[in-house]
Amino acid sequence: MARPRFANLDLDTRHRILETAAEEFAARGFEGVSLNQLIDRLGMSKGSFYYYFDDKADLFTTVADLAWAIVLPVEQLDLESFSAENYWSSLEALMQEARSRIRANPWLVGFTRLMYDPPEVAGVRESLAEKFEEARQWQAELIRLGQALATVRDDLPVELLQALLVGADEAGDRWFVNNWDGLEEKEIERLFQEVFAIFRRMLEPAPA
């Protein structure tokens, strides 16, 4: 994680630094990125780089934090706004918002590939594991809420439903980031809708 002083930079500067780094990591992989060349591209001196980051791994995890906050802004999720009537439409809206954010931040696609297959570097895998665990907890909360609202099946344990959802969600995410560049916008929209429909059929109560 970047040093606290990084937060003192204005938002545009922080995003420019992290998005540029994300593009380099996505294009060359973690090991393939030369820190000296990256620092030059960022328009920074070595002294200023180390003023904000400990090393390349620290920069990588800071980019990952930004990527996660864009795609999955958990702090913005208001569970109290969910009801039996809007549960599934609200989840679909969240999924559509995530897709819109990815479209607005093209660097997310390439960098997400690295998040699913992170480098064997101290601190990086641990940081990403915490993020994925946060996502699982978020999913579990939504499943429990859906069961309480009778919009999610309750004949299976939450842990099993979550395991099924996580497996399907990760498989879908991996497919999308690996094929995104070859898909037209209309096809991406159609596929997102179909994938969401699969998730819904998997979790909804069986018809009486």
C-alpha positions as CSV (number, residue, x, y, z in Angstrom):
1,M,0.0,0.0,0.0
2,A,1.3,3.4,-0.9
3,R,2.7,5.6,1.9
4,P,0.1,7.9,3.5
5,R,1.7,11.0,1.8
6,F,0.5,9.6,-1.6
7,A,-3.0,10.6,-0.6
8,N,-1.9,14.2,-0.3
9,L,-1.5,14.4,-4.1
10,D,-4.5,15.6,-6.0
11,L,-6.9,12.9,-7.3
12,D,-6.1,13.4,-11.0
13,T,-2.3,13.0,-10.3
14,R,-2.9,9.9,-8.2
15,H,-5.1,8.3,-10.9
16,R,-2.6,9.2,-13.7
17,I,0.2,7.6,-11.8
18,L,-1.7,4.4,-11.0
19,E,-3.4,4.1,-14.4
20,T,0.0,4.5,-16.2
21,A,1.5,1.8,-13.9
22,A,-1.5,-0.4,-14.6
23,E,-1.0,-0.2,-18.3
24,E,2.6,-1.1,-18.0
25,F,1.9,-4.1,-15.7
26,A,-0.9,-5.3,-18.0
27,A,1.3,-5.0,-21.1
28,R,4.5,-6.5,-19.7
29,G,3.5,-8.5,-16.6
30,F,4.9,-7.8,-13.1
31,E,8.3,-9.3,-13.8
32,G,8.6,-7.7,-17.2
33,V,8.2,-4.1,-16.0
34,S,11.5,-2.3,-15.5
35,L,11.0,0.0,-12.5
36,N,13.5,2.5,-13.9
37,Q,11.6,2.7,-17.2
38,L,8.3,2.9,-15.4
39,I,9.6,5.7,-13.2
40,D,10.6,7.6,-16.4
41,R,7.2,7.1,-18.0
42,L,5.5,8.3,-14.8
43,G,7.6,11.5,-15.1
44,M,9.0,11.0,-11.6
45,S,12.5,10.9,-10.2
46,K,13.6,7.9,-8.2
47,G,13.6,10.1,-5.1
48,S,10.0,11.1,-5.7
49,F,8.9,7.5,-6.5
50,Y,10.4,6.2,-3.2
51,Y,8.8,9.1,-1.4
52,Y,5.4,7.6,-2.2
53,F,6.1,3.9,-2.7
54,D,8.3,1.3,-1.0
55,D,9.0,-0.6,-4.2
56,K,7.4,-2.1,-7.4
57,A,5.3,-4.5,-5.3
58,D,4.0,-1.6,-3.3
59,L,3.0,0.2,-6.5
60,F,1.3,-2.9,-7.8
61,T,-0.8,-3.4,-4.7
62,T,-1.8,0.3,-4.7
63,V,-3.0,-0.1,-8.3
64,A,-4.9,-3.2,-7.3
65,D,-6.6,-1.2,-4.5
66,L,-7.8,1.3,-7.0
67,A,-9.0,-1.4,-9.4
68,W,-11.0,-3.0,-6.7
69,A,-12.5,0.2,-5.5
70,I,-13.7,1.0,-9.1
71,V,-15.1,-2.4,-9.9
72,L,-16.5,-3.4,-6.5
73,P,-17.2,-0.2,-4.4
74,V,-18.5,-2.2,-1.4
75,E,-18.7,0.9,0.8
76,Q,-21.3,2.3,-1.5
77,L,-23.6,-0.7,-1.1
78,D,-26.7,0.1,1.0
79,L,-28.2,-3.3,2.0
80,E,-31.1,-1.5,3.6
81,S,-32.2,-0.3,0.2
82,F,-32.8,-3.9,-0.9
83,S,-36.3,-5.3,-0.8
84,A,-38.1,-8.4,-2.1
85,E,-39.3,-6.4,-5.0
86,N,-36.0,-4.8,-6.1
87,Y,-33.4,-7.4,-5.0
88,W,-32.6,-8.8,-8.4
89,S,-33.0,-5.6,-10.3
90,S,-30.6,-3.9,-7.8
91,L,-28.0,-6.6,-8.3
92,E,-28.4,-6.3,-12.0
93,A,-27.9,-2.6,-11.8
94,L,-24.7,-3.1,-9.8
95,M,-23.4,-5.5,-12.4
96,Q,-24.2,-3.0,-15.2
97,E,-22.5,-0.2,-13.2
98,A,-19.3,-2.4,-12.9
99,R,-19.4,-3.0,-16.7
100,S,-19.7,0.8,-17.3
101,R,-16.7,1.5,-15.0
102,I,-14.6,-1.1,-16.9
103,R,-15.6,0.6,-20.2
104,A,-14.6,4.0,-18.8
105,N,-11.3,2.6,-17.5
106,P,-9.9,0.3,-20.2
107,W,-6.7,-0.4,-18.2
108,L,-8.8,-2.4,-15.8
109,V,-9.2,-5.3,-18.2
110,G,-5.5,-6.1,-18.6
111,F,-4.7,-5.5,-15.0
112,T,-7.5,-7.8,-13.8
113,R,-5.8,-10.6,-15.6
114,L,-2.8,-10.1,-13.3
115,M,-5.1,-10.0,-10.2
116,Y,-6.3,-13.5,-11.0
117,D,-2.8,-14.7,-11.6
118,P,-0.6,-12.6,-9.4
119,P,3.2,-12.7,-9.2
120,E,4.9,-14.7,-6.5
121,V,6.1,-11.6,-4.7
122,A,5.9,-11.1,-0.9
123,G,3.0,-8.9,0.0
124,V,1.3,-9.0,-3.4
125,R,-0.6,-12.3,-3.1
126,E,-1.5,-11.6,0.5
127,S,-2.9,-8.2,-0.4
128,L,-5.0,-9.7,-3.2
129,A,-6.2,-12.6,-1.1
130,E,-7.6,-10.0,1.4
131,K,-9.5,-8.3,-1.5
132,F,-11.0,-11.6,-2.7
133,E,-12.0,-12.5,0.8
134,E,-13.7,-9.1,1.2
135,A,-15.6,-9.9,-2.0
136,R,-16.7,-13.3,-0.7
137,Q,-17.9,-11.8,2.6
138,W,-19.9,-9.2,0.5
139,Q,-21.4,-12.1,-1.6
140,A,-22.3,-14.0,1.6
141,E,-24.1,-11.0,3.0
142,L,-26.1,-10.6,-0.2
143,I,-27.1,-14.3,-0.2
144,R,-28.2,-14.1,3.4
145,L,-30.2,-11.0,2.7
146,G,-31.8,-12.7,-0.3
147,Q,-32.7,-15.7,1.8
148,A,-34.3,-13.3,4.4
149,L,-36.3,-11.7,1.7
150,A,-37.3,-15.1,0.2
151,T,-35.6,-14.1,-3.2
152,V,-32.7,-16.6,-2.7
153,R,-33.2,-20.3,-2.2
154,D,-32.8,-21.5,1.4
155,D,-32.7,-25.2,0.8
156,L,-28.9,-25.1,0.6
157,P,-26.4,-23.7,3.1
158,V,-25.1,-20.2,2.4
159,E,-21.5,-21.5,2.2
160,L,-22.5,-23.9,-0.6
161,L,-24.4,-21.3,-2.5
162,Q,-21.5,-18.9,-2.1
163,A,-19.0,-21.5,-3.3
164,L,-21.1,-22.2,-6.4
165,L,-21.5,-18.4,-7.0
166,V,-17.7,-17.7,-6.5
167,G,-16.8,-20.5,-8.9
168,A,-19.1,-19.3,-11.6
169,D,-18.3,-15.7,-11.1
170,E,-14.5,-16.2,-11.3
171,A,-14.9,-18.4,-14.4
172,G,-17.0,-15.7,-16.0
173,D,-14.6,-12.9,-15.0
174,R,-11.6,-14.8,-16.4
175,W,-13.4,-15.4,-19.7
176,F,-14.4,-11.8,-20.0
177,V,-11.0,-10.3,-19.4
178,N,-9.3,-12.8,-21.7
179,N,-11.8,-12.1,-24.5
180,W,-12.8,-8.5,-23.9
181,D,-10.6,-6.9,-26.6
182,G,-12.3,-9.1,-29.3
183,L,-15.9,-8.3,-28.3
184,E,-18.1,-5.6,-29.6
185,E,-20.0,-3.5,-27.1
186,K,-23.4,-5.0,-28.0
187,E,-22.0,-8.5,-27.6
188,I,-20.5,-7.6,-24.2
189,E,-23.9,-6.2,-23.1
190,R,-25.7,-9.4,-24.3
191,L,-23.2,-11.7,-22.6
192,F,-23.4,-9.7,-19.3
193,Q,-27.2,-10.1,-19.3
194,E,-27.0,-13.8,-20.0
195,V,-24.4,-14.4,-17.3
196,F,-26.5,-12.5,-14.8
197,A,-29.5,-14.6,-15.8
198,I,-27.5,-17.8,-15.1
199,F,-26.5,-16.5,-11.6
200,R,-30.1,-15.6,-10.9
201,R,-31.4,-19.1,-12.0
202,M,-28.8,-20.7,-9.8
203,L,-29.8,-18.8,-6.7
204,E,-33.5,-18.2,-7.0
205,P,-35.9,-20.5,-5.2
206,A,-37.3,-23.3,-7.3
207,P,-40.9,-22.6,-8.5
208,A,-43.5,-24.0,-6.1
